[in-house]
Amino acid sequence: MNYRPLGRTGWQVSEISFGAWALGADWGHVSEADALDALHTAIDHGINFIDTADVYGDGRSERLIAQVLKDRSEQVYVATKAGRRLNPHVAAGYNRENLTAFVERSLQNLQMEVLDLLQLHCPPTEVYYMPELFGVLDDLALAGKIRYYGVSVEKVEEAIKAIQYPNVQTVQIIFNIFRQRPSELFFRLAQEVQVGILARVPLASGLLTGKMSRETTFTADDHRQYNRHGEAFDVGETFSGVDFEVGLAAVEGLRPFVPPGATMAQLALRWILMFEAVSCAIPGAKNRAQVLDNVNAASLPPLSDEVMARIQAIYDEAIKEQVHQRW
């Protein structure tokens, strides 16, 4: 495993880290045994950064992480998120009382005295224009409830606004072969102020594993079934906002560039790591095999300029029109 600095935190984090959404909910059933095995396997192979949220399985993901970490001696950083428990999910709900309650609940779930990294969980755009809220986060840090804070965003506009607040340490943003816009401007701006970047949805909800076809089906409790058109949350979270069949066709165009002995998922993750502004990619994993597939992407050699250009061309020709200006 290779490690990269996470902004100004002083942490060195595994460039392939662990996204723990699937261990909570919304990706079909994951047994407790598989979830615990996946987390232990990740740590065994050098992953030292886990991303979760308080709403993933209503705290199940956080509690599973706590269960694993009590049996480990390694330094593992845990990032969680807060805000999506609000109902309705509106900007006014992002206030001192609610955020403090969310933090206390996550501290209990994770069995921690202080949260390593708290992220606002894709709040409404107006929240990024509420400086008083970032003052609340400063106060939570001063009170010893959180070490650092950052944001998880839907849009590049939100990311650019967020890094204007001096104590925002990280931005989590969808970045993958099918969502390339963050690299155009935002990455450079983030580097200038030393903000860490967490690349989420790196495999486009599994599209970029190359394992799906028109015949692939999903269970009713899987967001790839119930959120195809944004019925439950932002459609960009599901297949990165790309039409499923368009995405399948684009994946076929990518197959020739998969290195010998590697998988499509590893190609997709290695592509992300070609961008030095990225601190880590956070693919999800529902079991040991998926963790190992993800981890092995870190050992692939850099992609050639020609392959990078060919991948860019597939994006420009097949995907860009669908997603580029939306997020």
Number of C-alpha atoms within 10 A of each C-alpha: 16 13 18 17 20 23 22 15 17 8 14 17 22 26 30 32 28 28 22 27 23 21 30 27 20 20 20 18 14 16 13 14 10 15 23 19 17 24 25 19 19 25 21 12 14 19 26 23 23 25 26 25 28 27 22 20 16 13 19 22 27 30 19 20 23 18 16 15 19 10 9 12 7 12 11 17 17 21 20 28 24 27 25 20 15 17 8 9 13 15 17 12 18 21 17 17 10 15 20 16 12 19 22 17 15 23 20 15 19 25 17 13 12 20 23 17 22 30 25 24 21 20 22 17 17 11 21 24 14 14 11 13 16 23 14 17 25 17 15 21 18 11 11 12 21 20 16 23 25 27 27 24 24 21 18 21 14 23 25 19 12 25 22 13 14 10 17 23 25 28 27 27 24 27 23 23 23 31 25 18 21 21 16 10 11 18 21 14 17 23 15 10 15 19 26 25 29 25 25 23 25 29 28 26 19 18 24 28 18 18 13 15 13 8 5 7 11 12 13 12 13 16 23 22 16 17 18 20 15 14 10 10 13 15 17 22 20 24 23 26 24 24 15 18 12 12 23 18 12 20 21 11 14 20 13 11 16 16 14 7 5 13 19 23 25 23 26 24 29 23 19 23 21 13 12 13 25 26 27 30 28 25 27 26 24 24 21 18 13 16 25 15 16 26 24 18 23 20 11 13 9 13 16 11 9 10 15 14 11 15 19 16 13 17 19 14 10 16 22 19 12 14 17 16 10 13 18
